[in-house]
Amino acid sequence: MAENIHPFYETHRSAMETAMRDRLEFAEAMLRERTHVTDIDGIRREVMDEFEIVLTQMPYVGGAASRMSDFFMRLMGFMAISRVLRRHGVPVPVIGEIERDTYKAQLLTVSEAERLASGRQFMSPENQDLLREQAAGSVTKAHQEEFPEDFVYDFVEPGPQDSFEFGINYKACGFCKLAARHGDKDILPNICGLDFVAYAARGIRLERTQTLAGGASHCNFRFSRLPPDEALNP
C-alpha cells in the first residue's frame, strides 16, 4: 500500500514541486561540469520521482505552528537530489558542493532587500522571544511524545565575552532521525552545509563548530549580523 503525504505538506506540495524543478534548472550546468552524468533529463525525472517518495517520509512536527516545518519543506528536496546522484556514483562531497551552489543560486533570485528584511526579522527581539518559547516547548515530554521526529533544542543567551547575539543548541535533529531511518547518514552532512548559505543570504553570520551528524552531543548554532559588504550577493 502506498504511503500518504501528510495533509499539511499536501497543501504545500505544488509550491515544493515548483521549487524542486527550479532547483534542478540551476543545477543542470553544475551537473554537466562536475559529474560524469550525461542523461540530465533522466536525472531530473529520477529526482522528481524520488521527491515524491521523500514527501511521504517528511515527518509532521506541528505544521504552521512549528518553525521547523519550514526547514523540512525547504530542505528535504536536497535529500532526493543526494539519493539520486549517490546512486549514479557521484561522490558525496561533490554532491554537497553542487547542492550548496544550487541553493545559493536559488536564494539569490530573491531581491537583496527582501532577503535582508527576512534576516532582520529573524534576528529581531520578537523572533528571539518566539525561539525561546518554541525551544522551551521542544524539550518537554508532552511535545516529544506528540512529535517524536521533531527537533529538540535550547535557546542560548550570550555571555559577557561572547560576540554572538543569540544561539541555539540542537540536541536532537529531525533530519538526523529521518536519515537514520532511511539509510541516508552519509549524505546528511550535505544538508548541514546548506545552513551557512541560507543564513548568509539573509545577512546573518552563522558560526557552528560541531554537529549531531558529525557525532557531537549537539549542534551549536551561533548567530550575529553580517556587515552589509559581507552578506551573500551574486
Solvent accessible surface area in square Angstrom, and as a share of the most:
residue,aa,sasa,rsa
1,M,230,1.03
2,A,87,0.68
3,E,121,0.54
4,N,118,0.60
5,I,26,0.13
6,H,64,0.28
7,P,98,0.61
8,F,36,0.15
9,Y,0,0.00
10,E,80,0.36
11,T,106,0.62
12,H,70,0.31
13,R,68,0.25
14,S,81,0.52
15,A,69,0.54
16,M,14,0.06
17,E,31,0.14
18,T,63,0.37
19,A,35,0.27
20,M,3,0.01
21,R,120,0.44
22,D,65,0.34
23,R,14,0.05
24,L,7,0.03
25,E,104,0.47
26,F,71,0.30
27,A,3,0.02
28,E,43,0.19
29,A,57,0.44
30,M,27,0.12
31,L,6,0.03
32,R,136,0.50
33,E,134,0.60
34,R,94,0.34
35,T,21,0.12
36,H,122,0.54
37,V,13,0.08
38,T,118,0.68
39,D,83,0.43
40,I,6,0.03
41,D,86,0.45
42,G,10,0.09
43,I,4,0.02
44,R,51,0.18
45,R,150,0.55
46,E,59,0.27
47,V,1,0.00
48,M,35,0.16
49,D,93,0.48
50,E,14,0.06
51,F,3,0.01
52,E,55,0.25
53,I,85,0.43
54,V,0,0.00
55,L,0,0.00
56,T,33,0.19
57,Q,25,0.11
58,M,10,0.04
59,P,12,0.08
60,Y,83,0.32
61,V,0,0.00
62,G,13,0.13
63,G,1,0.01
64,A,98,0.76
65,A,82,0.64
66,S,16,0.11
67,R,36,0.13
68,M,3,0.01
69,S,2,0.02
70,D,64,0.33
71,F,27,0.11
72,F,0,0.00
73,M,36,0.16
74,R,73,0.27
75,L,6,0.03
76,M,1,0.00
77,G,2,0.02
78,F,0,0.00
79,M,1,0.00
80,A,0,0.00
81,I,8,0.04
82,S,1,0.00
83,R,13,0.05
84,V,0,0.00
85,L,1,0.00
86,R,72,0.26
87,R,142,0.52
88,H,72,0.32
89,G,51,0.49
90,V,4,0.03
91,P,78,0.49
92,V,38,0.22
93,P,94,0.59
94,V,36,0.21
95,I,0,0.00
96,G,1,0.01
97,E,78,0.35
98,I,2,0.01
99,E,1,0.01
100,R,84,0.31
101,D,53,0.28
102,T,1,0.01
103,Y,6,0.02
104,K,70,0.30
105,A,32,0.25
106,Q,28,0.13
107,L,38,0.19
108,L,30,0.15
109,T,92,0.54
110,V,57,0.33
111,S,65,0.42
112,E,80,0.36
113,A,75,0.58
114,E,110,0.49
115,R,14,0.05
116,L,42,0.21
117,A,45,0.35
118,S,47,0.30
119,G,3,0.03
120,R,141,0.52
121,Q,107,0.48
122,F,16,0.07
123,M,1,0.00
124,S,20,0.13
125,P,93,0.59
126,E,124,0.56
127,N,14,0.07
128,Q,23,0.10
129,D,85,0.44
130,L,75,0.37
131,L,1,0.01
132,R,85,0.31
133,E,121,0.54
134,Q,39,0.17
135,A,4,0.03
136,A,63,0.49
137,G,28,0.27
138,S,2,0.02
139,V,58,0.33
140,T,59,0.35
141,K,153,0.65
142,A,74,0.58
143,H,43,0.19
144,Q,69,0.31
145,E,118,0.53
146,E,120,0.54
147,F,31,0.13
148,P,80,0.50
149,E,47,0.21
150,D,6,0.03
151,F,10,0.04
152,V,17,0.09
153,Y,5,0.02
154,D,52,0.27
155,F,32,0.13
156,V,28,0.16
157,E,98,0.44
158,P,54,0.34
159,G,31,0.29
160,P,136,0.86
161,Q,170,0.76
162,D,67,0.34
163,S,102,0.66
164,F,27,0.11
165,E,59,0.27
166,F,0,0.00
167,G,0,0.00
168,I,1,0.00
169,N,29,0.15
170,Y,9,0.04
171,K,93,0.39
172,A,24,0.19
173,C,17,0.10
174,G,0,0.00
175,F,10,0.04
176,C,28,0.17
177,K,58,0.25
178,L,1,0.00
179,A,0,0.00
180,A,58,0.45
181,R,118,0.43
182,H,67,0.30
183,G,55,0.52
184,D,0,0.00
185,K,136,0.58
186,D,71,0.37
187,I,0,0.00
188,L,9,0.04
189,P,72,0.45
190,N,8,0.04
191,I,7,0.04
192,C,24,0.14
193,G,14,0.13
194,L,0,0.00
195,D,18,0.09
196,F,81,0.34
197,V,23,0.13
198,A,9,0.07
199,Y,6,0.02
200,A,24,0.19
201,A,1,0.01
202,R,50,0.18
203,G,10,0.10
204,I,3,0.01
205,R,82,0.30
206,L,13,0.07
207,E,82,0.37
208,R,35,0.13
209,T,119,0.69
210,Q,59,0.26
211,T,25,0.15
212,L,39,0.19
213,A,34,0.27
214,G,70,0.67
215,G,70,0.67
216,A,29,0.23
217,S,88,0.57
218,H,48,0.22
219,C,11,0.07
220,N,23,0.12
221,F,15,0.06
222,R,45,0.17
223,F,1,0.00
224,S,14,0.09
225,R,115,0.42
226,L,28,0.14
227,P,54,0.34
228,P,117,0.73
229,D,126,0.66
230,E,91,0.41
231,A,8,0.06
232,L,31,0.15
233,N,59,0.30
234,P,140,0.88
